[in-house]
Amino acid sequence: MSEKYDSALTYTSYLKVDELLQLQKPLSDGPEHDELLFIIIHQTYELWFKQLLHELSAAARAMESGDSHYALSLLGRVRTIMKVCVTQVDILETMTPLQFNAFRDYLSSSSGFQSAQFRKVEALLGRRDSKMAGHLPEDMQAEIEEITDTNSVWDSFLIYVAGRGFNIPADVLSRSKSIAYESNLQVQDALLELHRKDAEAAMVSERLIDIDEGIQEWRYRHVKMVERTIGAKMGSGGSSGVQYLASTLFNPVFKDLWEIRSRF
């Protein structure tokens, strides 16, 4: 018998269920019925963001090591998690504007804009700009800066592509990772050749497109959910609400993979 086996371990103790169920603390008077749903949905999002960071980091390592099969498995899982994140919007949309506004004032300056974990997901995928974390506490800014100083998932994919024998320019691979990647025609040429000559690597490429599309779908559903709930009102926390969210739409993460679509 393994020395690690704990006969006293139960479902409840292993998953910390008692502690977990104490983390939902509505602030409204009553409290308002729908505030619990609002809290649980957003706490669940944070758990999924944590899992996305876990999976994307492992997928990046798998690509850098040339392990196509493991990378495909992990990226496929990320794609599925993104689908779950999109589906959760359906649950939020069962809450009407009147139901949300019954407790909205209690949210004070809190806002989803303050989700450090989602900013980390963006950074890991390749976002590099000064606006992404400037509103967060300094310790969170430092954690995000640490991510932006290292390879993004896209950088790991380019290492993978180069390792398969395709010509990724040396200056692209060696550039400062703290600077945003810009679309590159030579990289696109290499990706076209990869699709034509390396079916396995092309599958990895298509998994990245799946994830990119999933993120864009989640952003769109998020915008429409906010619009149907608060209209053109300013967002909680002082953001411009729908106006800001709409500005994030149709900005692909992996631009080169989209650019080559018209060249097949």
C-alpha positions in Angstrom: 0.0 0.0 0.0 1.3 3.5 -0.9 2.6 5.5 2.1 0.7 8.5 0.6 -2.7 6.8 1.1 -4.8 8.6 3.7 -7.7 6.4 4.9 -9.3 9.5 6.5 -9.5 11.4 3.2 -13.0 12.1 1.9 -14.5 13.8 -1.1 -15.3 16.8 1.2 -11.9 17.1 2.7 -9.9 16.5 -0.5 -11.9 19.2 -2.4 -12.1 21.6 0.6 -15.9 21.7 0.0 -16.7 23.2 3.4 -14.2 26.0 2.8 -15.3 26.5 -0.8 -19.0 26.9 0.1 -18.1 29.7 2.6 -16.6 31.9 -0.1 -19.9 33.3 -1.4 -20.7 36.4 0.6 -23.5 38.5 -0.9 -23.5 42.1 0.2 -27.0 43.2 -0.7 -29.8 43.4 1.8 -31.9 40.3 2.0 -29.7 39.3 0.2 -31.1 39.9 -3.3 -31.8 36.4 -4.9 -29.6 36.8 -8.0 -26.4 38.1 -6.2 -25.4 34.5 -5.3 -25.6 33.5 -9.0 -23.4 36.5 -10.0 -20.8 35.6 -7.4 -20.6 31.9 -8.2 -20.4 32.6 -12.0 -17.5 34.9 -11.6 -15.7 32.8 -9.0 -16.0 29.9 -11.5 -14.5 32.1 -14.2 -11.5 32.7 -12.0 -11.1 29.0 -11.4 -11.2 28.4 -15.2 -8.7 31.2 -15.7 -6.4 29.4 -13.3 -6.8 26.2 -15.2 -6.2 28.0 -18.5 -2.9 29.3 -17.2 -1.9 25.8 -16.1 -2.8 24.2 -19.4 -1.3 27.0 -21.6 2.0 26.9 -19.7 2.2 23.2 -20.2 1.3 23.4 -23.9 4.0 26.0 -24.4 6.6 23.7 -22.9 5.3 20.8 -25.0 5.6 22.8 -28.2 9.1 24.0 -27.3 10.2 20.4 -26.7 8.6 19.2 -30.0 6.0 17.0 -28.4 3.2 17.4 -30.9 0.8 14.8 -29.4 0.9 16.3 -25.9 0.6 19.8 -27.2 -2.5 18.8 -29.2 -4.0 17.2 -26.1 -3.4 20.3 -24.0 -4.5 22.8 -26.6 -7.6 20.8 -27.2 -8.4 21.0 -23.5 -8.0 24.7 -23.6 -10.4 25.0 -26.5 -13.0 23.0 -24.6 -12.5 25.2 -21.5 -13.1 28.2 -23.6 -16.4 26.7 -24.9 -17.4 26.2 -21.2 -16.6 29.9 -20.5 -18.8 31.0 -23.4 -21.6 28.7 -22.2 -21.5 30.3 -18.8 -22.7 33.5 -20.4 -26.0 31.8 -21.1 -26.5 31.3 -17.4 -25.7 35.0 -16.6 -28.2 36.1 -19.3 -31.0 34.4 -17.3 -30.6 37.5 -15.0 -32.6 40.5 -16.1 -31.5 44.1 -16.0 -33.8 44.7 -13.1 -32.5 41.7 -11.2 -28.9 42.8 -11.7 -29.5 46.5 -10.8 -31.1 45.3 -7.5 -27.6 44.7 -6.2 -25.3 46.4 -8.6 -24.6 49.4 -6.3 -23.2 47.0 -3.7 -20.4 46.1 -6.2 -19.0 49.6 -5.6 -15.7 50.0 -7.6 -15.2 46.3 -8.2 -15.1 45.2 -11.9 -14.2 42.2 -14.0 -11.7 44.7 -15.6 -9.7 44.0 -12.4 -9.3 40.3 -13.0 -5.5 39.8 -12.8 -5.8 36.2 -13.9 -7.4 37.1 -17.2 -4.7 39.6 -17.8 -2.2 36.8 -17.2 -4.0 34.6 -19.7 -3.7 37.5 -22.2 -0.1 38.0 -21.4 0.7 34.3 -21.8 -1.0 34.3 -25.2 1.1 37.2 -26.3 -0.5 40.6 -25.3 2.2 43.2 -24.7 1.1 46.7 -23.8 1.3 49.2 -21.0 -2.4 49.4 -20.5 -3.1 45.8 -19.6 -2.0 45.9 -16.0 -1.5 49.5 -15.0 -4.8 49.6 -13.0 -3.8 46.5 -10.9 -2.0 46.4 -7.5 1.8 46.5 -7.9 2.4 42.9 -6.9 0.0 41.7 -9.6 1.6 44.0 -12.1 5.0 42.4 -11.3 3.6 38.9 -11.8 2.2 39.9 -15.2 5.4 41.7 -16.2 7.3 38.5 -15.4 5.1 36.7 -17.9 5.5 39.4 -20.6 9.3 39.1 -20.3 9.3 35.4 -21.4 8.0 33.4 -24.3 4.4 33.7 -25.1 2.4 30.7 -26.4 3.0 32.1 -29.9 6.8 32.3 -29.3 6.7 28.7 -28.2 4.8 27.7 -31.3 7.4 29.5 -33.5 10.2 27.5 -31.7 8.2 24.4 -32.5 7.8 25.3 -36.1 11.5 26.1 -36.4 12.3 22.7 -34.8 10.2 21.0 -37.5 12.6 22.4 -40.1 10.7 25.4 -41.3 12.4 28.8 -41.8 11.5 31.1 -39.0 13.7 34.2 -39.1 16.4 34.3 -36.4 15.6 37.9 -35.5 12.0 36.9 -34.8 13.1 34.0 -32.5 15.6 36.2 -30.7 13.6 39.4 -30.3 12.8 40.9 -26.9 9.7 39.0 -25.7 8.6 42.1 -23.8 7.8 43.7 -27.2 4.5 42.9 -29.0 4.9 40.5 -31.9 4.1 42.0 -35.3 2.9 40.0 -38.3 5.7 38.8 -40.4 5.5 37.8 -44.1 8.5 35.4 -43.8 6.8 33.6 -40.8 3.6 33.4 -42.9 5.5 31.8 -45.7 6.9 29.2 -43.3 3.4 28.5 -41.9 2.0 28.0 -45.4 4.8 25.5 -46.2 4.1 23.8 -42.9 0.4 23.3 -43.7 1.3 21.8 -47.1 4.1 19.5 -45.9 3.6 18.7 -42.3 0.1 17.5 -41.4 0.9 16.9 -37.7 2.3 20.4 -37.2 -0.6 21.8 -39.2 -3.0 20.2 -36.6 -1.1 22.1 -33.8 -1.5 25.3 -35.8 -5.3 24.7 -36.2 -5.6 24.1 -32.4 -4.2 27.6 -31.9 -6.8 28.9 -34.3 -9.5 27.1 -32.3 -8.4 28.8 -29.2 -8.1 32.2 -30.8 -11.6 31.9 -32.2 -12.8 30.8 -28.8 -11.4 33.8 -27.1 -13.0 36.1 -29.7 -16.3 34.3 -29.2 -16.1 34.7 -25.5 -15.4 38.4 -25.8 -18.3 38.9 -28.2 -20.7 37.1 -25.9 -19.4 39.1 -22.9 -20.0 42.3 -24.7 -23.6 41.4 -25.7 -24.3 40.1 -22.2 -23.2 43.4 -20.7 -25.1 45.4 -23.3 -28.4 43.6 -22.6 -27.9 44.0 -18.8 -26.7 47.6 -18.4 -27.0 49.1 -21.9 -24.6 52.0 -22.5 -24.1 52.8 -18.8 -20.6 53.2 -17.4 -19.2 49.9 -16.2 -18.6 49.3 -12.5 -15.1 50.3 -11.4 -15.3 53.3 -13.7 -14.7 51.5 -17.1 -16.6 52.7 -20.1 -18.6 49.4 -20.0 -19.8 48.2 -23.4 -17.7 50.8 -25.3 -14.4 49.4 -23.8 -15.5 45.8 -24.3 -16.5 46.4 -27.9 -13.0 47.8 -28.6 -11.5 44.4 -27.7 -13.5 42.5 -30.4 -12.0 41.1 -33.6 -8.4 41.5 -32.4 -7.0 38.0 -33.1 -4.2 36.7 -30.9 -2.3 34.8 -33.6 -2.5 37.2 -36.5 -0.2 35.3 -38.9 -2.4 32.2 -38.7 -5.4 34.3 -39.9 -3.4 36.1 -42.5 -2.4 33.0 -44.4 -6.1 31.9 -44.9 -6.4 33.9 -48.1 -3.2 32.4 -49.5 -4.1 28.7 -49.5 
